[in-house]
Amino acid sequence: MAVSGIKYGELVDMLKLQALMESFSEVIGTANAVIDVDGRVIVYSGWQEACTGFHRINAETCRRCIESDTLLAEKMTRGVPFAIYRCNNGLVDTAAPIIVEGEHLASVFTGQFLTAPPDPGFFREQARRFGFDETSYLEAIARIPVLPMERVEAITRLYAQLAGLLADNGLDRLKERVANEQLKMEIRDRKIAEASAMDFAARLQIMSRRYAGVRESESRRLARELHDRVSSSLTAIGLSLGLIERQLPEDAAASIKERLASTVALVHDTASNARDISHDLHPSVLEYCGVLPALEDYGRQYFGHTGIAVEVQGEDREIRLPPETEVALYRIAQEALTNCAKYADAKTVKIELNGDAEHAIFVISDDGVGFDLIRMAEGKITPGLGLLSMRERAEAIGGRLTLASGPGLGTRLTVEI
């Protein structure tokens, strides 16, 4: 925090500074004042009666006092460490700068003293010239302390050091306040950012759920369309072609019979493919029986295609979860099994679901080659879109997906809901 722009009066408790200066004035016997660089009097104490009762109330002698103050102040602005001036009224004043972290913020003025016994003739003549009561004026002059120059300089520097020390302490407190305010602002901004992030995450989760719902709804519609219309139409076509094939005369060309038989077989294959696609889009067993039976059914098909055995386990074989949760877990399992077939070189995959509708743990583990999660975290292995898709599906149902793996240790995927 820079000192420039800060006023000396902002750094000190002026009541405490006033009390301190008054105490020193009483002990040492010299007057003092602290004046900032803008000419503002911060505190003052112990001014001599010769000044307050005589010099400052006469226009000419007051002009001399102001001249003394001005000359000392100018010397402070030039960076001198100590200044002394004998004013035309016959008294001596000194000044020293108050420096805070290299910046001149104010000055200490010490004055109304003499460095030698007073000359009665000089002050008697001054009383007559300016109309002062001679007896009272000379008594006031006699009360002015006479101090050796070395002591005067030491006293003035002491005042400046004490005033500077108070300012340093004040600056430390100011820095602490500023730091606390900055910390409060940072905490506030962080809370706002966290709240914004949480709000964004919540909205993203809602959008993900809506997207997943729309996607599954469309998949269900297409599956039913394939099953109810396309598959039915293909079956009808197959039956008609079969009837035509059976009604062909015995002497019909062999090429016609062969082509018709080939067409019937193609229709049957197409119908079978349509049923498979319909099942992949939305397996009816998932909707009517639940996620574990659906995964058992999918596991049997998966083994037939890949040779990788799939074991499906669960404490409650008839467990039912919210429809969107069951769909998400089923799709996550499909993606995990696809990745296993591509990369894991596994022989067995175990799928386990335990819990209830409020809290469930879904685990997919394989005995494959695994991979290095540290290298993935370092960006040396790029996670595929499949992993990102599984994570999004888990988060869309309010779950959290974690991955555990290592070279030669297989892979374990956990979704906690």
Secondary structure, DSSP 8 states (H G I E B T S, - for coil): ---TT--GGGTS-HHHHHHHHHHHHHHH--EEEEEETTS-EEEEE---HIIIIIGGGSHHHHHHHHHHHHHHHHHHHTT-S-EEEE-TTS-EEEEEEEEETTEEEEEEEEEEEBSS---HHHHHHHHHHHT--HHHHHHHHHTS-B--HHHHHHHHHHHHHHHHHHHHHHHHHHHHHHHHHHHHHHHHHHHHHHHHHHHHHHHHHHHHHHHHHHHHHHHHHHHHHIIIIIIHHHHHHHHHHHHHHHHS-TTS-HHHHHHHHHHHHHHHHHHHHHHHHHHHHS-HHHHHH-HHHHHHHHHHHHHHHH--EEEEE-S-TT----HHHHHHHHHHHHHHHHHIIIII--SEEEEEEEE-SSSEEEEEEE-S----HHHHHTTSS---HHHHHHHHHHHHTT-EEEEEE-TTS-EEEEEE-
